[in-house]
Amino acid sequence: MKTKIETREQWLEAGVAQLWYNFMAAGYELPKVKVSCSWPGGGSARKRIGECWPQKMSAAGINEIFISPLIADPVAALDILVHELCHAVDNCKNGHKPAWVKIARSVGLTEGKPTQARAGDLLRADLMQIVKKLGAYPHATLDLSSRKKQTARLLKCVCQDTECGCIWRMTQSWVDRAGVELRCPVCSQMAIAETGE
């Protein structure tokens, strides 16, 4: 009788153990990793669905992988896990450059551009078999639709005096209040607000 997996992390760790063979068959050894269901560290929470951190960033000296809480589908979670495990094999040295692409393609991430590489038909079939072994992914997605979006953005302001060169940030409303008389807080010379950032 199969043991029921209680937590998301246990399920993801069991997924790593099951995926070990796919990497071994492709000629790659999986390093020791820790996997969590958590918000990836950079970028938009709505867009970024997985992340792998290099060993040097972990006090434990291992690769740390995060799968977004927005993902509840078990095959999708494993698909993202394979992508991040490819980064772990590479220890995050090559981003999505050709050396990483070689690893990803060899383990079955054959669909999509490298930054969004996902399982092709053969790997997807393997992932569905793994889900059958592991059972349901013990996670329900989070709904971000009611989350308030940030509306205030700070504009970069730059002193026009080349010797001063002070840079600071202000909201658009304060830039509007200053109008054409925007002045550097350090040297009082004219300054401009850059709206392109």
Residue pairs with C-beta under 8 A, 6 or more apart in sequence:
2 133
2 135
4 135
5 11
5 14
5 134
5 135
5 138
6 138
7 138
8 36
8 37
8 137
8 138
8 139
9 35
9 36
9 37
11 134
11 137
11 138
11 139
12 35
12 36
12 37
12 65
12 67
12 77
12 81
13 34
13 35
14 134
15 35
15 77
15 78
15 81
15 130
15 134
16 30
16 33
16 35
16 81
16 85
18 130
18 133
18 134
19 30
19 78
19 81
19 82
19 85
19 130
20 30
22 82
22 107
22 108
22 123
22 126
23 29
23 30
23 85
23 89
23 107
24 30
26 103
26 106
26 107
27 106
28 89
28 103
28 106
28 107
29 89
30 85
30 88
30 89
31 55
31 62
31 63
31 88
31 89
31 91
32 62
32 63
33 52
33 62
33 63
33 64
33 65
33 85
33 88
34 58
34 60
34 62
34 63
34 64
34 65
35 65
35 66
35 67
35 81
35 84
36 64
36 65
36 66
36 67
37 66
37 67
37 68
37 69
37 139
38 66
38 67
38 68
38 69
39 45
39 66
39 68
39 69
40 48
40 49
40 50
40 51
40 66
40 68
41 51
41 53
41 66
42 48
42 51
45 68
45 70
45 144
46 70
46 144
48 68
49 67
49 68
49 70
49 71
49 80
50 65
50 66
50 67
50 68
50 80
50 81
50 83
50 84
51 65
51 66
51 84
52 63
52 64
52 65
52 66
52 84
52 85
52 87
52 88
52 92
53 63
53 64
53 65
53 66
53 92
54 63
54 91
54 92
54 93
55 61
55 62
55 63
55 91
57 64
58 64
63 87
63 88
63 91
63 92
65 81
65 84
65 85
65 88
66 84
67 77
67 80
67 81
67 84
68 80
69 139
69 141
69 142
70 141
70 142
70 144
71 77
71 80
71 139
71 141
72 137
72 139
72 140
72 141
73 137
74 131
74 134
74 136
74 137
75 124
75 127
75 128
75 131
77 137
77 139
78 127
78 130
78 131
79 118
79 119
79 123
79 124
79 127
82 107
82 108
82 109
82 119
82 123
82 127
83 104
83 109
83 117
83 118
85 107
86 100
86 103
86 104
86 107
86 109
86 117
87 100
89 103
90 99
90 100
90 103
93 99
94 100
96 114
96 115
96 117
97 114
100 114
101 114
101 117
104 114
104 117
105 117
107 123
108 119
108 120
108 122
108 123
108 124
108 126
109 117
109 118
109 119
109 120
109 123
110 117
110 119
110 120
110 123
111 117
111 118
111 119
111 120
112 118
119 127
131 137
152 171
153 171
153 172
154 169
154 170
154 171
155 169
155 170
155 171
155 172
155 175
155 193
155 194
155 195
155 197
156 167
156 169
156 193
156 194
156 197
157 167
157 168
157 169
157 170
157 175
157 182
157 191
157 192
157 193
157 194
158 165
158 166
158 167
158 191
158 192
158 194
159 165
159 166
159 167
159 184
159 186
159 187
159 189
159 190
159 191
160 184
160 189
160 190
160 191
160 192
161 184
161 187
161 189
161 190
164 184
164 186
164 187
164 189
166 184
166 185
166 186
166 187
166 191
168 185
170 193
175 182
175 193
182 190
182 191
182 192
182 193
183 189
183 190
183 191
184 190
184 191
